[in-house]
Amino acid sequence: MSTNSFESLSKKMDNAVGGKDDAFIKVKVLFFARARDLTGMADMSLEVSLGTTAHDCLNKLISKFPGLEEIRNCMVLALNEEYALESVVVKDRDELAIIPPISGG
Amino acid sequence: MAAEEEGMNLIEILEENVAIDMSKYMSYVQSPSCGAIATFGGTTRDTFEGKTVLELRYEAYVPMAVRCIKTICTSARSSWNLNSIAVAHRLGPVPVGETSVFIATSAVHRGDALNACKFIIDEVKASVPIWKKEVCTNGEVWKENSEFLERRDELGNSSCRKNVVEGMDQRERVAAEER
């Protein structure tokens, strides 16, 4: 399915479940270490609909960058510089970091 | 360099190719009131599982790393009677024999200084968003701390976490803050 038809289908689905029209927010995503190797970028802007969770953001990122699947089960997420559960709802201009297993010290 | 000085904690994440000046941190924590200074230095060693290591290369999510180290210092202070704490971590390449992380604690008594020092390095390895790549003669690999892997499931629930209390009622919120 092309990106355009996916987005229009997604909007129809939002309408069907009573979601807000055109209520999109932008989240800044940071990729570190192995995550950066796998995506080829250090950061990007992710547009998602209002009410999206960190878990949903992650799924969207994995669909864009299937290579991230490699670290899916051992990574953690941080939202605005604090570790976060995947169930947390992201807000406009939040900073979501993909944290592969750390190795400081 | 990202530096944070709060009360008597000094936290520094050093830019690439800036070496750790241990005497600076020892001077920082030293005080006439203290009978003990404890230190830990982590150094790049030349072998890992039979492979020859050339260097380690570090990167960090710097603002979050500073926050996490602050939290660790607060936690150390709640367990031990400490005077000062200094934590420094390098970024970029750290060749064999050089120090990548340095911790100094001072206290009236040595038990507090030594125990806090050990606690702090253990916590850094478990929770601070810093990564190292091991560069060997035959390739490079991102390392993973076992301390992190053991702690991973708890991290979203730790004091370092985003306060996910939207939707929780007041009673639950108070309980969460007290944990």
Interface residues (C-beta under 8 A of the other chain):
Chain A: L30 F32 A33 R34 D37 C74 V76 L77 A78 L79 N80 E81 E82 Y83 A84 L85 E86 S87 V88 V89 A97 I99 P100 P101 I102 S103 G104 G105
Chain B: G42 Y58 E59 A60 Y61 P63 M64 A65 R67 H89 S100 V101 I121 V124 K125 S127 V128 P129 I130 W131 K132 K133 W142 K143 E144 N145 F148 L149 R152 L155 G156 N157 S158 C160 R161 K162 N163 V164 E166
